[in-house]
Amino acid sequence: MKSTSPNTSRRNALKTVAAGAAALAMPMIWTPSRAAAKRIVVRDDGGIYSKAYGAVFYKPFTETTGIQVVGVQANAEPTAQIRSMVETGNYTWDMAKISQPAILMLTEGGKVYLEKHGLESDPVIATIPKQYMSPYGVGNNVYTTVLAYRTDAFKGRRAPASWADFWNVKDIPGRRGLRKHPFDTIEEALMADGVATDKVYPCDIDRALASLDKVKPSVDVWWNTGAQVEQMLGSGEVDMIATWVSRAQSAIANGAPVQIVWDQNIWGCDNWSILKGTPNADACREFIKFASDPKRQAALVEYFAAGVTQPAAFDYIKADIARNCPTHPDNIKTGLHINAAYWLDKQRDVLERFNGWVLK
């Protein structure tokens, strides 16, 4: 049997740590000859995101560094795919745009599937607020769930301005839509029942389901996909709905008379994360620094009202557009930050209870 002495193992471990620390400490300089053979593949959300990232990040990065960037679309929260790539060493992607809950799923409990980016001291990355950062992810976009309503359905009468109003079927009648999933819906139910945003977590599921009992008979549509929401807002099938803000913004861009209620928005953060063991990790770090530049982030609003994570990006965004960005100071301060750790721990139990409640 092959044996390894504790001292030898310890020396090897120290060498490994030292080498890793040196790699993070030394600035990476990309020369044309090094970059010529480089290509990184980035998982993103597809649709408007692929279009915007291609124009604002991917193409300019290639022109600047010579490193080709290929954006590929994949399902939301692709944790199973990332685990498979890392375990087999077969890297279809080098990095991915993923949420904070996905990062926790990939870094806690045994094996770690993401690289530490080690960019905290980089002058560009250092200006991103800590609430958008973790050792395994650099925040690149804040996504938000909001209440949205058709303005033409509320002409001359009171429109909903909070989750309590959405639940108030007596004084604010209208066709309603809620997401058929406990994510966000549980938080909405608690805020509708009077729970302050800073008291929502840990969620009182008994109270949330009791709150949902009150509105359940008046919910006309339980939706499953964002495309479904956008279609309903555009056609007027619903008067008010809980929705990802990007879908409401898209409906507005297509001419629908829709108003977004930012108070009590529920927000989370997508991140640039590097797959553990990818041979292109350093090129990924270069890309992350490039894409985190405030002026480049600001350029995204040409395509959608992005949740920019660099406060200085608002210096380059017109005021009327900035007001509809999830990270505008007035929007973020009235919102609820999704507790990723809570959902990582409770997701299975709450999903089971919620699905049972739906069937009653």
Secondary structure, DSSP 8 states (H G I E B T S, - for coil): -----HHHHHHHHHHHHHHHHHHHHS-----HHHHHT-EEEEEE--HHHHHHHIIIIIHHHHHHHS-EEEEEE--SS-HHHHHHHHHHT--S-SEEEEEHHHHHHHHSSS---EE----TTSTTGGGS-GGGEETTEEEEEEEEEEEEEEGGGGTTS----SHHHHH-TTTS-S-EEEESSHHHHHHHHHHHTT--GGG-SS--HHHHHHHHHHHGGGEEEEE--HHHHHHHHHHTS-SEEEEEHHHHHHHHHTT--EEEEEEEEEEEEEEEEEETT-TTHHHHHHHHHHHT-HHHHHHGGGTS----S-GGGGGGS-HHHHTTSTTSHHHHTTSEE--HHHHHHHHHHHHHHHHHHHH-
